[in-house]
Amino acid sequence: MRIPVTFCLLIWIAALAVTPAEARSCGREATHLLRTSRDLVKVWEQDPDTVEWGNFASSVRVSPAAWFRTADDFTLTTDDHIVAIEWWGRKRSSSTIDSVRVTIFENEPDTRYPVPGDTVVYQEHITAFTEVEINSTPPHHDSHYTADLPVPFVPEAGETYWLCVQPIIQDQQFWWMATVEDDYWGAEATFTSDFFGVYDWITVSEQSMVVDYMEMAFILWADDCTVVEGTTWGAIKAMYR
Ligand SMILES: [Ca+2]
């Protein structure tokens, strides 16, 4: 017996109508990292160095006004939608982070070493984040931070970008924590600051008198709907190193 095409179409539409919403949403409606980690995919991972505890200034101090920017590079092989990030850092116990400015720059390869370019491709302020202390050496405290991005960042596949994380602090300082050597990728972290009169990006080791080489600790999470199989951190690492 032949079954009419229109009948089959009606059956298919009816099946879609009874499919649970979460099965079709593909995680896009649930982007809070701590609640829905099963819906997110780790696409970039530079873990913190909890042996040396290296760090470098990266923040906006409200009073007296000063800014410090440390940035590190990354790339993704597809246009994954980056919806959440993790980072680690140090601050004094008396300091409270008001919000966190996340800036992503284009890459500028045509200088004596790669640095962030003039073009800002993403900038948002995070007002909701988690802060979990992992080490205490008073008056300093090292913590692990987790946050959703207010707006997803959609990179162009294969492009290199620079991430800068700057907590906004009233009267103190924040230092972004360094990553382990095994997770080094691309170029060394770079730095600028009006406080130090450094307005052109230079490497952290060039700015510092005590740091030989440094890259920063951060993790990028993508919405699982946008991740293509084989494009996770491990695959990228194997491809480029
Ligand atoms: Ca790097």
Boltz pocket constraint, residues with backbone or C-beta under 6 A from the ligand:
constraints:
  - pocket:
      binder: B
      contacts: [[A, 72], [A, 73], [A, 74], [A, 184], [A, 185], [A, 186], [A, 187], [A, 188], [A, 189], [A, 215]]
      max_distance: 6.0
